[in-house]
Amino acid sequence: MARLGISIYPNLISVDQCINYIDLAYKCGFSRIFTNFLEIENESEMNNFKKVCNYAKSKNFEIIFDVNPSVFETIKKQTSDPLLFFVNLGASGIRMDEEYEGQFEAEFTKNKYGLKLEINASSTTGLLENIIKYNGDLKNVISCHNFYPQRFTGLDRKLFEEKCLYYKSKNIKVAAFVSSQNLNAIGPWPLKEGLPTIEDHRNISLVDQAKDLIATDYVDDIIISNQPATELEMLELSKLSHVGFNFHISLEKDITELEKRTLFDADVDYMGKKVGTQVRQDYSPYMIRCTAPRIKFSNNPIEPKPINKKYFEIGDVLVLNKEFGRYNGEVQIVMKQMPYDSRKNYLGKINKNDIELFKYIKPNKKIKFIEV
C-alpha cells in the first residue's frame, strides 16, 4: 500500500514557504519527506533545515536526509556522534546517495537511534549484498530510486521493475519519485526538465504518474521530487486509493443513482469479510469483471437503457441490467472491442491514459473509480 511524500529544499526555498507546503501535504494525507543534504553551504541554511524539519517532525512526518560519504565525513569532523546530529535535525533515516563498501552501512543498520538506512534502488544491488555479508539488520533497511533531472535519462521501465522485484524479494520497501508539472517547481539543481524516476513519466500529469506506480504493486512510497506541487495536484493525489487500480471515469449524463452506486458504493460483506470492487480471479481478455456490485444490488433491478452503439470499445464501463437475470448489477470494464449487447448499460468511459494500466491486471486487484 503506497504512502505519499513530498520533497523540501530549505536551502533554496524560504522557511515560510516550506512550512506552508508541509501543511498542505499534511492536509492531503502525505506522511513522508525527502530532503537533499548535499548542498548545505552555511550556518544560515543549516538553521533553515532545523526549523523546517523540526516543524515537519511535529506533524509526524517521516524525514529522510539524502547524504553521501563526503557529507558524512565532514559532519564526523564536527561532532563525535554524527547520527545524533541527524536525529536532532529530525531525521527518521539517511539515504546514501553514494556508498561506502557495505561494512559501514551494515553497522549503521544497528544504530541505537533506530535511524533507517535508505539505499539507492536504481544503482547496483551490490551494496545490499554486502550489507547482508556483514550481517546488517535488514529490518532497518529501505530503498529509494533516483530521480533524473536530465531529459531522456530516467529509468527504463523494465529495468525499474527488475530493480523493484529484487528489493521486494528481500522484503525491502521501495520508494520512487514522481514529478510535478508546476512550471515554478524546483529541485536541488537548476535544470527544470522534470524529476521523475521513470523516463516515461516525465511529460504526463502527476496524478497519472502516481496511478501508474500504485498499479504496479512494486512501490511502497511515492514521493513528489520537486517543490512545490500545485494544490490541485496534491488534492488529486489525496483522492487516490493507495493500492490497486485508480480509474478516472467520465460518466454518461443520464446515469441513474442506482447505476452510480454500482461504481462508487459497492462494498459488501461476503463470506465474513468486506469485499469491494475488484478484479475477479478468472478474468477474461475481453473485460474486467467486478462482482461485488452484483451481490450488493441483487435485489435492485437495473432497467435496460438501449443506445445506438454497434460495439463496446476499450475503456467502456458497463453494468449488466435486469435482462441478464442473476448477473444484474455486475460491473464490467471493456479491455477488447466486443459487440454491443442491450443487456449491458453503458455508464461511461475511463480516462484514455488509464487504459495503459490494464497491463498490470491480476486477480483480486482492487479498483477505485474517480469521477471526472
N, C-alpha and C positions, 0 to 999 in steps of 0.2 A: 504494500500500500504506500503510494508515493506521498512524501511530505513536500511542502513548498518552502522555498527560501529566496532571499534576496542577497545582493552584494552591496557593500557600502565602501566608500573611499573617502574617509575623513581627511586625508591629506590633500584632496582635490575639490571637495565639496564642503560647504560650511557645516558647522556642528548643528545649527538650527535646521538646515535642510535635511541632514541625515536623520535627526530625531523625528522630524515630520514624516519622513519616508518610513521609518521604523513603526511609527504609529499607524500609518496606512496599512503596512504589511500585517501588523498585529490585528487590525480590524478585519482584514481579509483572511485570517486564519493561517498565516505563514508562521513558521516556527524555527527557521534556521537562517543563519547569516554566514556568508563568506566575506572575508576581508583580506586585502593584499598588504602584507607587512614587509614587502621587498624594497619599498621606495621611500622609507622614512628618512627625512633629511635634517630635521632639527627638533629642538625641545618643544616648540610650539605645535608641530604636527603630532608629536607624541602625546601631548596634553589633549589634543583633539580626539585622538584614538581613545584615550582613557575615558573622556566624557561620554563619547558616543557608545562605546562598548559597555560601559557600566550601566548606561541607560537601557541598552538592549537586554542586558542581563537581568535588570529589574523587571522586564517584561517576559522573562523566562525563555528568551531565545537561546538556542544552541549556537555558539560562535566558533568558527574555525578560522584560524590565522594561517595564511599562506606564507611560509618562510623557506629558506634554503640553508645549507650548511654555512655559507658565508655570514648570513644574518645571525645564525645561532652562535657562531664562534665570536662574533662581535659582542653579543649580549653576555657570553661567558666571561669576557674580559671586564665587564661592568658589575657583575654580580656572581656570587658563589652558587646561586641557585637559579639558573635561567628558567626552569619550569615554573617556579614560584612567580617569577617576573610575569609570565604569561597568565598565570592564574589571577594575579592581581589586576591584569588588564581585562579580565572577564572571559578568558578563553575556556572553551569546552574541549578543544583539541587543536592539534597542529598539523597542517598539511605540508609535507615535504615536497616543495616544487622540484628540487633535485634531491639526490640521496647520498648517504654515506655508503656503506657496503653491507649493511644488514645487522651487524652486531650492535651498533649504537641504537638502531631502530628497535631491535629486539629488547634491549634493556629499557628503552623508552616505554614499551608496552606494559611494563611492570611498575611504572612510576606511582608514587604514593598519593598523588593528587587526583588520580583517575582520569587524567587527560587522555583523550583518544589520539591515536596516530592515524592520520589520513594519508594514504599513499596514492600516487598518480596512477589512475586506472588506464590511461591512454598509452603509457610507455611500456617498457619491458616488464614481464611478470617476474623477473629475476629477483627483485627486492623482496617480494613476498616469500619466495622460495628460500631466500637467505634468512629472513625473519623466522621461518619455520625451522631452518637448520640450526639457528642459535637459540631455539626454544622460547621464542617470543610468545606472548599471551594473545592469541588471535581474537579473544573477546574484546580487546581494546584496539582492534584494527578495523578501519573503514577505508573506503576508496572513493575517489572522485576523479572524473575525467577532466581533461584540459578544456579551456575554451580557446578559440583560434581567431585572433584579430584580423589576419590577412585573408582576403577573399580567395577562395579555392583551396585553402589549406586545412579545412575542417576534416574530421574523420570520415572515411568511407563507412557506409552503413554496415556492411558485412564485417569489417574489422571491429567496429563498435560492438556489434552483437557478440563476436568471438571473445572480446575482452570481458564484456559483462558476464558471459556464461562461465568464463574461467573463475572470476571472483565469486560468483554466486555458488559455484561448485565447492568453494572453500568456506561457504557461509559468511562471506564478507559483504557488507552492504555497499551498494554502488550509487554514486550521485553523478548527475550530468547537468550541463548548463544549457539554458535557452536564452535567446537574445531579444530584448525589447526592440520594437521598431520605432520607438520615440527618437526623432532626429536629434534631440538635445541630450540623449543619454550618453554617458561616457564610461570608459573602462580605465584600467590602470595606465594605458598608453594612448598617445594622441590619435591613432587610427580610429576612424568611425565607419567601419565596414561590417559591423555586427560582431558578436562574440559568442557564436554557438559552439557546441561540441561537434555536432554532425553538420557537414557542409550542406546537405540537402535542406537544412532548416534555415539557412542564412536569410532568405528572402521571403519567408512565409510568416504569417501572423504569430504572435507569441502564443496565443491560445492553441493554434494548430500544432506548434512545436510541442507544447506540453501534452496535448491529447495523444500525439504520436508516441512520446516517451512512456506515457501511462499505459498505452495499449500494448507495448512490447512486453510488459511484466518483468523487465530486466532492471528497472531503476527504482531505487528506494527514495531518493531525494532529487527534486528538480529545482534548480537554482537559477534565478534571473541574474545574468552575468554583468549587465551594465546598469548604471544608476542615473536617473530614475526611470523605471517603467511608468507609464501613464496610469492614472487612477482607473480608467476604463479597462486597461489591460489587466490590472490587478483584480478588479471586480470580476472580470470574465474568468480568470483562473480560479477565483474563490467559488464559482458555481460548479466546477468540475468534480465529478467523482474521482477519487484518488486511486481507483482500481477499475480495470476493465475498459469498455468502450464508452466514449462520450460522443454522442451523435447530435449535432445541431440539426434541427428539422424545421422546414418551412411548411406550416400546416395549411390544409385546404380551408378556404373561407367558410364553407358550410359544415365543418366538422361539428358533430354533436358533443354534448357534455359527456355522454357515456363513452363515445369513441375516444375522447380526450383522456378520460380516466384510464383506458386500457394502456395508454402510453406513460402517464405520469403518476398513476395511483394503483399500481398492480401488485404491490407486496401482499403476500398471502401466507398464512400458516399452513404448512404442508408436511405431514409425517413428523410432527414435533419440532419443526424449525421454520424460521421465516425465510421465504423464497421470494425474490424479486424478479424483475425482467432480466433474463439471461439466455445465453445460447444453449439450446438443447444438446444433449450428449451425442445424439445421432443426426447431426446436421447434414443438409443436402448441398450440392454445389450450386443449386438454384436460389437458395434462400436461407436466411437465419430465422429459425422458428423460436418464438417465445411463448411458452405455455402457461406461465403464471397468470396472465390476464384471463385466459380461458377458464382456469379454475375459479378465480375470484368472481368472474361475471357470468358463471354458468347459468344462473337464474335471471339474467338480464338480456333478453333477446335484442340483438342489434339489427335494425331494419336495413334491408338492402338499399344501396344508393347507386344505381347503374349510371355509368358515364360513357361518353363516346371515346373509347380507347381500344386500339387493336392489340396492344401489347403492354405488359408491365415492364418497366425499364429498370436498369441497375440503380439502386438508391431509393426506389419507391418503397413507401411504408404502407402496409395493408393491415386490415383487420378482417377476420372471417365473420360473416354475418349469419343470421339465424338459418339461412338456407343451407348452411353447411352442418346443421344438426349439432352434434356433440362438440364440434370444433369452434362453435360460436365464441368469439372473444379472443381467439388466438391471434397474436401479432406476428407479422412476417416482414422481413426486410429483404428486398429482392437483390440477389447478387449476380443474376444472369437473366437476360431477357427471356420472358415466357409469355404465352398467350393470355389475353385478358380473360378473366373469369368473373361473372356477375355475382358470384357467391363471396367475393372479396371486395371490401370497400377500400377505396383509395383515401389515405389520411394525409399524405404529404410526401415530401422528398427530403432526404438528408443532404447536408452540405456536400458539394462536389469533392472537396478535399478529404472529407471523412470516408469516402469510398476507398481511399488508399489504405485505410485501417483494416479492411477486410482480410488482408494478408496475415493478420495476427489472430484470425479466428481459431478458437479451440473450445472444447466442451466446457459448459458451465461458466463461461466468461460473462461477467456482469455487464449490463447495458444501462446507460442513462441517456434519456432523450432530453435535449435542451431546446426550448422553443426559440426560434429566431425572431 
